[in-house]
């Protein structure tokens, strides 16, 4: 016996998948921004520590 399609259930599943994809993309962007901020801060900190020891 073939079941008739449940369009509301299919749409809800598509919406859940779309939302999960958006959230994953947002997490990746936040992670990339955090890593970029850390790498930008590290050279400045390294430069600050080398100057006083040279003086």
C-alpha contacts under 8 A as a table, 3 or more apart, distances in Angstrom:
res1	aa1	res2	aa2	distance
6	X	9	X	5.49
6	X	10	X	6.34
7	X	10	X	4.98
7	X	11	X	6.00
8	X	11	X	5.11
8	X	12	X	6.08
9	X	12	X	5.06
9	X	13	X	6.18
10	X	13	X	5.12
10	X	14	X	6.26
11	X	14	X	5.05
11	X	15	X	6.10
12	X	15	X	5.02
12	X	16	X	6.15
13	X	16	X	5.09
13	X	17	X	6.21
14	X	17	X	5.10
14	X	18	X	6.09
15	X	18	X	5.03
15	X	19	X	6.12
16	X	19	X	5.16
16	X	20	X	6.11
17	X	20	X	5.13
17	X	21	X	6.17
18	X	21	X	5.14
18	X	22	X	6.26
19	X	22	X	5.06
19	X	23	X	6.19
20	X	23	X	5.13
20	X	24	X	6.13
21	X	24	X	5.12
21	X	25	X	6.16
22	X	25	X	5.14
22	X	26	X	6.16
23	X	26	X	5.01
23	X	27	X	6.15
24	X	27	X	5.11
24	X	28	X	6.25
25	X	28	X	5.10
25	X	29	X	6.27
26	X	29	X	5.09
26	X	30	X	6.16
27	X	30	X	5.10
27	X	31	X	6.06
28	X	31	X	5.08
28	X	32	X	6.11
29	X	32	X	5.07
29	X	33	X	6.11
30	X	33	X	5.08
30	X	34	X	6.09
31	X	34	X	5.06
31	X	35	X	6.17
32	X	35	X	5.17
32	X	36	X	6.06
33	X	36	X	5.02
33	X	37	X	6.10
34	X	37	X	5.11
34	X	38	X	6.23
35	X	38	X	5.05
35	X	39	X	6.17
36	X	39	X	5.18
36	X	40	X	6.04
37	X	40	X	5.09
37	X	41	X	6.14
38	X	41	X	5.16
38	X	42	X	6.19
39	X	42	X	5.20
39	X	43	X	7.03
40	X	43	X	6.28
40	X	44	X	7.21
41	X	44	X	5.47
41	X	45	X	6.30
42	X	45	X	5.10
42	X	46	X	6.09
43	X	46	X	4.98
43	X	47	X	6.03
44	X	47	X	5.06
44	X	48	X	6.11
45	X	48	X	5.07
45	X	49	X	6.31
46	X	49	X	5.27
46	X	50	X	6.35
47	X	50	X	5.32
47	X	51	X	6.47
48	X	51	X	5.65
48	X	52	X	7.26
49	X	52	X	6.14
49	X	53	X	7.00
50	X	53	X	5.56
50	X	54	X	6.35
51	X	54	X	5.24
51	X	55	X	6.41
52	X	55	X	5.20
